[in-house]
Amino acid sequence: MTRKPILCLDFDGVIHSYTSGWKGADVIPDPPVDGAIEFIVKALGSFNVAVFSSRSNQPGGIDAMQRWLAHHFLEYEGEPSADFLAFVRTEIQWPTEKPPALVTIDDRAICFDGNWPSIETLQNFKPWNKRP
C-alpha cells in the first residue's frame, strides 16, 4: 500500500467562506468557498487531506468544523442516507498542530521562494477575498 502525501487545508477563508468573520471556535455561519467541497472530494483520491485551523486547538472547534463539513458534503452529494459525519471524521485528518504536509493551502500565507518579503509587503497583505 502506497502512502499518500498530506495536503493541509486551512478552514476559514479556504473551505469556509468566512464572510461573517470570527464568531467563536464553534460558530461557523457561512457557506463554503465555491468549489471547496468538490475539490476536497477530488483531493481525497490523491492525498491524505488534513484540515488545520486556528479553531483546531480550541474547545468545540474540530467538532464544529466536522459537522459543518458533513452538512455541506450532504448538500453536495445529495444522499440523505449516507453518514457524512462519520465519513468526514474518518477520511479527513483533523490535527491540532500543523502537520508535515507536502503542500498547504491557506488564504493568509505567502509562499517563501528564498527571498524575504519587505515589511511593507507583510503589513499590506490581504487575503484573496479582501483584495480589490
Buried (B, 14 or more C-beta within 10 A) or exposed (E): EEEBEBBBBBBBBBBBBBEEEEEEBBEBEBEBBEEBBEBBBEBBEEBBBBBBBEBBEBEEBBBBBBBBBBBBBBEBEEEEEEEBBEBBBEBBBBBEEEBEBEEBBBBEEEEEEEEEEEEEEEEEEEBEEEEE
